[in-house]
Amino acid sequence: MQADPITTEVVRNFVISCAEDMNASLWRSAHSAIIYEGKDSAVALMDEHGNMLGQSTGVPLFVGAIDVCVRFIKDYYGDDIGEGDIFIMNDSYMQGTHLHDVTAVGPIFYDGEIVGFGAARAHWNDIGAIDPGSTMGSTNIYQEGLRLGPTRIVKGGKQVREWYDHLRLNTRLPDATIGDLGAQIAAIRTGERRLGQLLERIGADTYRAACQNVFEQARRLDREAIAAISDGTWSREGFLDNDGVGDEPVKVALTLTVRGEELIVDLTGTSGPVAGSVNCGASQTESLLRLAYKTMISPERAITGGSFETMSVVMPDECMFNAQEPAACEWYFTGLGLLADLFISCLSEAMPERSTAAHYGDSMVAGFFSVDPKRGQWISIEPTAGGWGGRADGDGESALINLVNGGFRNIPAEVMETKFPIRLEEFSIRPDSGGPGRYRGGCGVVRRYKTLEDCYGALWFERSKTPAWGLNGGGNGMGPEITISLPDGSTERLLKMRARPFQANTVVETKTGGGGGNGDSLARPFPEVLKDVRYGYLSREAALADYGVAIGTDMVVDEAASTPRA
C-alpha cells in the first residue's frame, strides 16, 4: 500500500492536531496548578511500535523519552495488552526523569488490532518523598518517593482498584493525584477518539503507509542538514555549582563530531554519579540532546519517529547522565540545561550563521508548602524564567523559560494568591543581567514572594559558577541571586535550600540569570543601547561601562562622551 503526497501531508498535520486536542483535554481536566497553569506535562501520539507521530506544546524534554516508555510497556506485557487498558510508570532509570513525572500510556485499537499508542506525562505534586513536593536533599532513589515500573492501572476500561488504593496511600495529596491521573487518561482517550476518526476515513493500511512516508522524509532532511555542516570536532565543558548535598562543583563535558551525515556526541569527561540528586537517566539525557539538536537542525520540522537517526551518543557507564540504581535523580534536569548550552555552543562553531550564546540554564525552582492538617495541605512549586543568549542576528529573549522546559510557565500571581497563602510582591525584569554584546543577552527576572502564614520553603537555583557565557566576543550574563528576609529583620543569601520552616511575613526575593551576549558590545548602535535603557533592560551606568554609551538623565545619548562606532 502506498500513500500519495497529499494524503501524507493530511496525516502529518492530523496527528499533530490530535496531540493538540489531547493536551487541551489534559490541561482542562487536571486538578493541580502545576499542570493546568504551569503546563508541566507533555502528550504524544505514536504508532504501534512506539514511533513518534504527533506531539504538542508542554515540556519538550519529555517528548523525546515517551517512546521509551511505550517500548518498556510493550516488552513487559507482550500480548497481554487489551482494548481500554491504561499503564503508568515513573522509574527514573527507565524513563529518565524524577519520580514526580508519571507517564500514562494507552493502546489504540482499530478493527481489533493495535494501530498506535496515546501517552500523557504529567508532574504529580507529591509522590511520597521524604519532603512534601520536591526534596532538595535526597541522596538515593528510595528517599524520592513511590517508584513504579510498567503498571496496569486500568484493565478493559475498568480501574484496577488495588492500584488506585496504593496510589492514594502513597501521596500527601490523594485527591489531586487521582484527579491528575484521570486527566491523563482523558487525554489518551481523546487521542484514541480523534485518531479513530482518521482511520474511519482512510483505513489502517493507507494510514500506516503515510506514517512511513513521514518518517522517511524526516530521515532524509536530517541527513541533508548534517551533510551540509563541515566535518570537524568541537569540545566544551562547564560546571554546576554543586550536587545539592556537597560544595564541590560538578563537571559537565561534551565533545561533538560531525562526520559526513553523522553527528556523534561524546559525554566522556563528565562527572561520574554524584551523591546528590542531579543524576539523570540515560533515556532523558538522549531526549535532551535531541532537543538541543532540534534547536539547530531543521527546527521548522516537527519531531517524528524518523528524526535523530543521524545522531549517536557515547555515554560512559560511570556518568551522572547515565544514572543507575540507587542514584538520586530528583533534580535530573539541572545538568541537562548546562549540557544543552554546551551542545549549542559546539554547533555554533560549526554553524556560525546560527550561533547562539548560552542561556540562564536552570529551572530555578521556588517552592512553598504546608503539611498542617488544620490549615490544609498544599504545595506551590514553580520554575522561574530568565534570559536567553544573544543570537547571530538578534538579541536574546528576556523573561523566557529555559530550553529544557519549553512551554512550562511560572504560576500567575492571581492563581498563586488565590490558591495559596503567598503574596507575589514583585515580578519584574532584572536590569543589567543580560551579557553585553552586539546582540545583547536577554534579562533575567525578579520575583519576590511573601508568606502570609507559617509554612515551609524550598529553593533550587543554579548556574552561578558557570553563568551564561557569551560568544564571538560577547560578555557573560549575570548568575542567579536569592535573598531571604526573615521577620526578625535578619537576611540570608543562598541558592539551594531543603525544606525548612518559614514564619509568616518571610520575604524571599529571587533573581534569575541573564543570557550571554553575542559579538562585540562596542558595535551595538547608539539607538539600540538607548532603547535598552528606556525599556529598563540596562541602567545608564551599564550602558557606559559595557557599551561605551553615555546617556544623560534626559535620556539622550551624549555622543561626544561615548565610544565612537565604526
PEMOLIN-V749513 format. One record per pair of residues at least 6 apart in sequence whose ideal C-beta (glycine too) atoms are under 6 Angstrom apart, sorted by sequence separation. I is the first residue (numbers start at 1). J is the second residue. If there is no record, write none. Layout:
i:j
I:J
I:J
This chain:
i:j
30:36
34:40
35:41
46:52
47:53
126:132
129:135
138:144
168:174
171:177
273:279
323:329
371:377
390:396
416:422
417:423
434:440
435:441
470:476
485:491
532:538
543:549
544:550
551:557
552:558
46:53
107:114
108:115
153:160
243:250
257:264
315:322
348:355
389:396
401:408
434:441
469:476
533:540
45:53
55:63
95:103
108:116
199:207
348:356
370:378
388:396
416:424
434:442
483:491
484:492
543:551
550:558
27:36
45:54
90:99
256:265
387:396
388:397
434:443
467:476
468:477
107:117
108:118
153:163
239:249
240:250
369:379
433:443
467:477
483:493
533:543
44:55
255:266
387:398
413:424
433:444
540:551
550:561
90:102
105:117
106:118
239:251
344:356
368:380
388:400
467:479
550:562
43:56
130:143
430:443
482:495
549:562
73:87
88:102
89:103
105:119
238:252
367:381
385:399
429:443
430:444
529:543
548:562
26:41
52:67
129:144
385:400
430:445
464:479
548:563
42:58
88:104
104:120
129:145
237:253
253:269
385:401
430:446
463:479
464:480
487:503
41:58
42:59
50:67
128:145
253:270
341:358
86:104
87:105
103:121
127:145
128:146
236:254
252:270
290:308
293:311
365:383
428:446
487:505
529:547
533:551
39:58
44:63
127:146
461:480
23:43
42:62
50:70
69:89
86:106
101:121
235:255
251:271
341:361
363:383
364:384
426:446
427:447
486:506
529:549
22:43
42:63
50:71
250:271
461:482
44:66
72:94
101:123
102:124
234:256
383:405
426:448
485:507
100:123
338:361
425:448
524:547
526:549
19:43
46:70
100:124
146:170
233:257
250:274
265:289
337:361
484:508
337:362
383:408
425:450
521:546
19:45
69:95
81:107
83:109
232:258
360:386
384:410
483:509
521:547
522:548
18:45
100:127
231:258
286:313
360:387
422:449
423:450
530:557
99:127
231:259
334:362
382:410
482:510
229:258
359:388
382:411
423:452
15:45
65:95
245:275
359:389
481:511
65:96
243:274
245:276
358:389
421:452
526:557
73:105
244:276
357:389
421:453
480:512
23:56
243:276
244:277
282:315
356:389
357:390
437:470
480:513
69:103
227:261
461:495
479:513
19:54
70:105
226:261
243:278
356:391
435:470
478:513
18:54
19:55
20:56
69:105
285:321
441:477
460:496
477:513
478:514
19:56
226:263
355:392
437:474
459:496
477:514
15:53
16:54
223:261
459:497
477:515
15:54
353:392
435:474
436:475
477:516
132:172
282:322
380:420
435:475
476:516
279:320
280:321
435:476
458:499
522:563
128:170
281:323
378:420
435:477
474:516
475:517
128:171
280:323
434:477
456:499
474:517
279:323
395:439
398:442
474:518
99:144
126:171
394:439
395:440
396:441
397:442
398:443
433:478
456:501
457:502
468:513
474:519
99:145
126:172
272:318
274:320
387:433
396:442
399:445
467:513
470:516
472:518
473:519
70:117
126:173
263:310
273:320
387:434
390:437
455:502
468:515
469:516
470:517
471:518
472:519
473:520
99:147
125:173
262:310
263:311
264:312
265:313
266:314
267:315
268:316
279:327
288:336
292:340
468:516
261:310
270:319
271:320
390:439
454:503
279:329
390:440
454:504
463:513
277:328
292:343
296:347
390:441
451:502
453:504
267:319
280:332
292:344
389:441
66:119
124:177
277:330
278:331
451:504
267:321
273:327
277:331
368:422
387:441
388:442
387:442
451:506
91:147
124:180
278:334
387:443
278:335
387:444
450:507
90:148
91:149
122:180
296:354
386:444
62:121
89:148
449:508
89:149
385:445
89:150
448:509
122:184
87:150
88:151
340:403
384:447
447:510
120:184
87:152
88:153
337:402
446:511
48:114
48:115
86:153
120:187
337:404
445:512
48:116
86:154
120:188
336:404
444:512
47:116
444:513
46:116
85:155
118:188
444:514
46:117
333:404
443:514
84:156
225:297
45:118
84:157
118:191
225:298
441:514
442:515
76:150
82:156
118:192
441:515
44:119
441:516
441:517
43:120
73:150
221:298
440:517
72:150
42:121
389:468
439:518
104:184
434:514
437:517
439:519
41:122
430:511
433:514
434:515
435:516
436:517
437:518
438:519
106:188
435:517
437:519
438:520
40:123
252:335
108:192
226:310
360:444
390:474
437:521
370:455
436:521
438:523
218:304
252:338
438:524
35:122
108:195
219:306
223:310
252:339
368:455
369:456
218:306
222:310
254:342
34:123
110:199
115:204
215:304
218:307
254:343
368:457
214:304
215:305
219:309
256:346
387:477
34:125
215:306
367:458
32:125
366:459
26:120
110:204
443:537
240:335
365:460
364:461
86:185
238:338
362:462
362:463
361:463
431:536
139:245
236:342
429:536
432:539
136:244
360:468
431:539
236:345
359:468
236:346
358:468
432:542
436:546
358:469
234:346
357:470
357:471
234:349
355:471
357:474
396:515
229:350
348:471
386:512
389:515
386:513
387:514
388:515
389:516
390:517
334:462
384:512
387:515
390:518
139:275
138:277
32:176
43:187
366:510
31:176
45:191
31:179
32:180
364:512
31:180
30:180
360:512
30:183
360:513
29:183
359:515
26:183
29:186
358:516
357:516
25:186
26:187
357:518
25:187
47:211
22:187
25:190
22:190
21:190
22:191
18:191
21:194
18:194
18:195
14:198
96:281
141:326
140:326
144:330
96:283
97:284
93:281
96:284
140:328
92:281
139:328
138:328
138:330
135:330
11:210
8:210
12:214
3:206
7:210
1:205
8:213
172:377
3:209
2:209
3:210
1:209
3:213
68:283
249:465
65:283
65:284
241:462
65:287
64:287
241:464
241:465
61:287
64:290
239:465
61:288
239:466
238:466
61:291
60:291
98:329
93:325
98:330
98:332
133:367
97:332
133:369
92:329
132:369
132:371
133:379
132:379
133:381
52:303
52:304
244:496
52:305
51:305
125:379
136:458
136:460
61:404
59:405
60:406
59:406
58:407
59:408
57:407
136:496
137:498
136:498
39:407
40:408
131:499
39:408
38:408
39:409
38:409
37:411
33:411
37:415
33:415
